[in-house]
């Protein structure tokens, strides 16, 4: 037996799930929205991971993390670019960086 779509939506509404999901983007921690804080922290983590992958050969006598050097460079580049994009977008939406 399949529950009609609207009945399912009403059941979720009575549980408060839709309200919680909508308020997730509006919740604040220290005056910063939760979404922006998560984006900023994820950007910092991605930048740190990219730097680790990029600088690891200097400390491990040219050992590669993946199967090839070019793959290490590609991963480091992608993580650094994505991390910087996350940090910049979080700061721009917060108003912490002048354009």
MDAnalysis code that builds the backbone (N, CA, C; Angstrom):
import MDAnalysis as mda
import numpy as np

u = mda.Universe.empty(297, n_residues=99, atom_resindex=np.repeat(np.arange(99), 3), trajectory=True)
u.add_TopologyAttr("name", ["N", "CA", "C"] * 99)
u.add_TopologyAttr("resid", np.arange(1, 100))
u.add_TopologyAttr("resname", ["UNK", "UNK", "UNK", "UNK", "UNK", "UNK", "UNK", "UNK", "UNK", "UNK", "UNK", "UNK", "UNK", "UNK", "UNK", "UNK", "UNK", "UNK", "UNK", "UNK", "UNK", "UNK", "UNK", "UNK", "UNK", "UNK", "UNK", "UNK", "UNK", "UNK", "UNK", "UNK", "UNK", "UNK", "UNK", "UNK", "UNK", "UNK", "UNK", "UNK", "UNK", "UNK", "UNK", "UNK", "UNK", "UNK", "UNK", "UNK", "UNK", "UNK", "UNK", "UNK", "UNK", "UNK", "UNK", "UNK", "UNK", "UNK", "UNK", "UNK", "UNK", "UNK", "UNK", "UNK", "UNK", "UNK", "UNK", "UNK", "UNK", "UNK", "UNK", "UNK", "UNK", "UNK", "UNK", "UNK", "UNK", "UNK", "UNK", "UNK", "UNK", "UNK", "UNK", "UNK", "UNK", "UNK", "UNK", "UNK", "UNK", "UNK", "UNK", "UNK", "UNK", "UNK", "UNK", "UNK", "UNK", "UNK", "UNK"])
u.atoms.positions = np.array([
    [0.846, -1.178, 0.000],
    [0.000, 0.000, 0.000],
    [0.886, 1.233, 0.000],
    [0.666, 2.094, -0.961],
    [1.466, 3.300, -1.080],
    [0.711, 4.480, -0.481],
    [1.427, 5.267, 0.282],
    [0.825, 6.442, 0.914],
    [0.754, 7.558, -0.125],
    [-0.387, 8.237, -0.235],
    [-0.473, 9.354, -1.184],
    [0.555, 10.427, -0.856],
    [0.984, 11.119, -1.877],
    [2.048, 12.103, -1.736],
    [1.702, 13.177, -0.706],
    [0.499, 13.695, -0.775],
    [0.130, 14.780, 0.127],
    [0.056, 14.319, 1.566],
    [-0.370, 13.100, 1.782],
    [-0.414, 12.568, 3.143],
    [0.991, 12.441, 3.707],
    [1.938, 12.040, 2.847],
    [3.329, 11.950, 3.286],
    [3.862, 13.329, 3.674],
    [3.561, 14.335, 2.831],
    [4.009, 15.696, 3.122],
    [3.406, 16.207, 4.423],
    [2.130, 15.894, 4.662],
    [1.486, 16.312, 5.903],
    [2.121, 15.640, 7.104],
    [2.486, 14.374, 6.936],
    [3.122, 13.660, 8.037],
    [4.478, 14.282, 8.366],
    [5.250, 14.638, 7.316],
    [6.528, 15.304, 7.554],
    [6.322, 16.661, 8.223],
    [5.279, 17.350, 7.799],
    [5.005, 18.662, 8.393],
    [4.670, 18.532, 9.869],
    [3.920, 17.487, 10.235],
    [3.581, 17.318, 11.646],
    [4.815, 16.933, 12.458],
    [5.768, 16.275, 11.816],
    [6.999, 15.940, 12.524],
    [7.927, 17.142, 12.663],
    [7.685, 18.185, 11.859],
    [8.529, 19.368, 11.922],
    [9.765, 19.272, 11.056],
    [9.858, 18.265, 10.199],
    [11.056, 18.081, 9.380],
    [11.216, 19.204, 8.366],
    [10.102, 19.631, 7.770],
    [10.207, 20.688, 6.767],
    [10.633, 22.005, 7.406],
    [10.139, 22.272, 8.599],
    [10.525, 23.492, 9.299],
    [12.007, 23.472, 9.659],
    [12.465, 22.299, 10.094],
    [13.867, 22.162, 10.476],
    [14.772, 22.330, 9.264],
    [14.382, 21.731, 8.127],
    [15.200, 21.855, 6.929],
    [15.233, 23.284, 6.422],
    [14.107, 23.976, 6.487],
    [14.089, 25.364, 6.042],
    [14.887, 26.266, 6.968],
    [14.852, 25.989, 8.248],
    [15.551, 26.846, 9.199],
    [17.047, 26.558, 9.258],
    [17.478, 25.451, 8.661],
    [18.904, 25.105, 8.712],
    [19.758, 26.184, 8.071],
    [19.314, 26.727, 6.958],
    [20.072, 27.780, 6.291],
    [19.981, 29.108, 7.016],
    [19.008, 29.257, 7.922],
    [18.823, 30.521, 8.623],
    [19.372, 30.496, 10.045],
    [19.798, 29.334, 10.511],
    [20.336, 29.237, 11.864],
    [21.657, 29.990, 11.943],
    [21.951, 30.541, 13.104],
    [23.180, 31.306, 13.243],
    [24.004, 30.781, 14.409],
    [25.313, 30.855, 14.219],
    [26.270, 30.563, 15.277],
    [27.197, 31.769, 15.340],
    [27.180, 32.471, 16.445],
    [27.959, 33.692, 16.620],
    [27.647, 34.723, 15.547],
    [26.397, 34.801, 15.130],
    [25.980, 35.800, 14.154],
    [26.272, 35.419, 12.718],
    [26.773, 34.225, 12.464],
    [27.077, 33.768, 11.111],
    [26.143, 32.610, 10.797],
    [25.572, 32.595, 9.595],
    [24.664, 31.507, 9.261],
    [25.419, 30.186, 9.213],
    [24.723, 29.122, 9.528],
    [25.336, 27.801, 9.601],
    [25.906, 27.375, 8.259],
    [25.182, 27.673, 7.179],
    [25.654, 27.304, 5.848],
    [26.968, 27.977, 5.500],
    [27.089, 29.264, 5.822],
    [28.334, 29.977, 5.534],
    [29.481, 29.448, 6.389],
    [29.184, 29.126, 7.631],
    [30.228, 28.600, 8.504],
    [30.721, 27.241, 8.004],
    [29.794, 26.383, 7.588],
    [30.187, 25.075, 7.054],
    [31.005, 25.251, 5.780],
    [30.584, 26.162, 4.902],
    [31.318, 26.407, 3.657],
    [32.723, 26.923, 3.944],
    [32.859, 27.826, 4.908],
    [34.165, 28.376, 5.238],
    [35.084, 27.294, 5.823],
    [34.563, 26.519, 6.772],
    [35.371, 25.461, 7.402],
    [35.768, 24.407, 6.372],
    [34.843, 24.039, 5.498],
    [35.164, 23.078, 4.447],
    [36.230, 23.631, 3.508],
    [36.174, 24.923, 3.215],
    [37.200, 25.551, 2.380],
    [38.575, 25.501, 3.028],
    [38.624, 25.755, 4.324],
    [39.902, 25.689, 5.039],
    [40.445, 24.261, 5.034],
    [39.565, 23.285, 5.244],
    [39.990, 21.882, 5.239],
    [40.499, 21.481, 3.861],
    [39.800, 21.895, 2.798],
    [40.239, 21.565, 1.447],
    [41.586, 22.208, 1.122],
    [41.791, 23.455, 1.548],
    [43.082, 24.110, 1.317],
    [44.199, 23.388, 2.068],
    [43.936, 22.999, 3.303],
    [44.952, 22.279, 4.082],
    [45.281, 20.940, 3.434],
    [44.270, 20.239, 2.952],
    [44.497, 18.958, 2.283],
    [45.286, 19.151, 0.989],
    [44.950, 20.191, 0.228],
    [45.694, 20.489, -1.002],
    [47.143, 20.827, -0.719],
    [47.385, 21.616, 0.331],
    [48.766, 21.940, 0.692],
    [49.526, 20.706, 1.153],
    [48.860, 19.841, 1.893],
    [49.501, 18.608, 2.339],
    [49.919, 17.751, 1.151],
    [49.011, 17.587, 0.190],
    [49.326, 16.771, -0.988],
    [50.428, 17.420, -1.812],
    [50.406, 18.754, -1.915],
    [51.408, 19.442, -2.722],
    [52.789, 19.429, -2.068],
    [52.845, 19.560, -0.743],
    [54.138, 19.670, -0.062],
    [54.677, 18.337, 0.453],
    [53.888, 17.294, 0.408],
    [54.302, 15.994, 0.931],
    [55.576, 15.450, 0.285],
    [55.768, 15.596, -1.026],
    [57.003, 15.068, -1.630],
    [58.280, 15.719, -1.085],
    [58.167, 16.924, -0.544],
    [59.357, 17.584, 0.006],
    [59.860, 16.899, 1.271],
    [58.950, 16.277, 2.002],
    [59.311, 15.678, 3.286],
    [59.409, 14.156, 3.257],
    [58.975, 13.543, 2.163],
    [58.983, 12.077, 2.100],
    [59.908, 11.556, 1.009],
    [60.868, 12.351, 0.622],
    [61.855, 11.948, -0.385],
    [61.187, 11.522, -1.683],
    [60.346, 12.394, -2.209],
    [59.655, 12.229, -3.497],
    [58.704, 11.040, -3.560],
    [58.164, 10.616, -2.449],
    [57.166, 9.550, -2.467],
    [55.833, 10.135, -2.922],
    [55.104, 9.377, -3.711],
    [53.807, 9.850, -4.191],
    [52.697, 9.321, -3.285],
    [51.651, 10.085, -3.174],
    [50.504, 9.684, -2.368],
    [49.575, 8.777, -3.171],
    [49.357, 9.137, -4.418],
    [48.566, 8.294, -5.311],
    [49.538, 7.469, -6.146],
    [49.103, 6.954, -7.259],
    [49.974, 6.083, -8.060],
    [50.942, 6.839, -8.958],
    [50.726, 8.143, -9.168],
    [51.591, 8.898, -10.081],
    [51.728, 10.340, -9.600],
    [52.832, 10.956, -9.947],
    [53.096, 12.341, -9.545],
    [52.059, 13.287, -10.149],
    [51.719, 13.097, -11.423],
    [50.766, 13.995, -12.069],
    [49.400, 13.937, -11.391],
    [49.048, 12.778, -10.864],
    [47.777, 12.648, -10.166],
    [47.816, 13.395, -8.826],
    [48.953, 13.363, -8.155],
    [49.116, 14.151, -6.929],
    [48.967, 15.641, -7.221],
    [49.593, 16.094, -8.285],
    [49.529, 17.513, -8.652],
    [48.086, 17.891, -9.003],
    [47.397, 17.036, -9.736],
    [46.008, 17.323, -10.112],
    [45.107, 17.403, -8.876],
    [45.257, 16.453, -7.944],
    [44.457, 16.488, -6.725],
    [44.773, 17.738, -5.898],
    [46.036, 18.060, -5.757],
    [46.413, 19.249, -4.996],
    [45.807, 20.502, -5.621],
    [45.873, 20.606, -6.944],
    [45.322, 21.764, -7.639],
    [43.810, 21.879, -7.420],
    [43.104, 20.771, -7.586],
    [41.643, 20.785, -7.427],
    [41.251, 21.143, -5.998],
    [41.923, 20.548, -5.007],
    [41.592, 20.852, -3.618],
    [41.888, 22.304, -3.272],
    [43.006, 22.830, -3.746],
    [43.338, 24.225, -3.458],
    [42.357, 25.185, -4.119],
    [42.029, 24.942, -5.374],
    [41.099, 25.838, -6.076],
    [39.714, 25.782, -5.433],
    [39.240, 24.586, -5.138],
    [37.909, 24.463, -4.532],
    [37.881, 25.068, -3.124],
    [38.948, 24.901, -2.370],
    [39.019, 25.495, -1.045],
    [39.003, 27.012, -1.081],
    [39.766, 27.580, -2.002],
    [39.790, 29.039, -2.143],
    [38.425, 29.552, -2.592],
    [37.777, 28.828, -3.508],
    [36.437, 29.241, -3.947],
    [35.443, 29.217, -2.790],
    [35.507, 28.193, -1.947],
    [34.603, 28.119, -0.793],
    [34.849, 29.265, 0.177],
    [36.110, 29.536, 0.471],
    [36.438, 30.608, 1.413],
    [36.000, 31.962, 0.864],
    [36.293, 32.220, -0.406],
    [35.916, 33.507, -0.990],
    [34.403, 33.687, -1.041],
    [33.677, 32.631, -1.391],
    [32.220, 32.779, -1.462],
    [31.620, 32.976, -0.073],
    [32.164, 32.305, 0.924],
    [31.656, 32.491, 2.291],
    [31.941, 33.906, 2.779],
    [33.116, 34.423, 2.491],
    [33.442, 35.783, 2.925],
    [32.651, 36.821, 2.143],
    [32.439, 36.592, 0.864],
    [31.658, 37.547, 0.068],
    [30.209, 37.587, 0.521],
    [29.616, 36.469, 0.821],
    [28.218, 36.449, 1.269],
    [28.079, 37.052, 2.647],
    [29.085, 36.921, 3.463],
    [29.053, 37.495, 4.802],
    [29.296, 38.993, 4.745],
    [29.996, 39.452, 3.698],
    [30.322, 40.870, 3.577],
    [31.682, 41.172, 4.187],
    [32.492, 40.151, 4.390],
    [33.789, 40.340, 5.012],
    [34.899, 40.684, 4.054],
    [34.606, 40.717, 2.747],
    [35.645, 41.006, 1.771],
    [35.093, 42.021, 0.782],
    [35.831, 43.094, 0.573],
    [35.395, 44.103, -0.393],
    [35.708, 43.640, -1.793],
    [34.792, 43.902, -2.716],
    [35.018, 43.468, -4.099],
    [35.809, 44.478, -4.861],
])
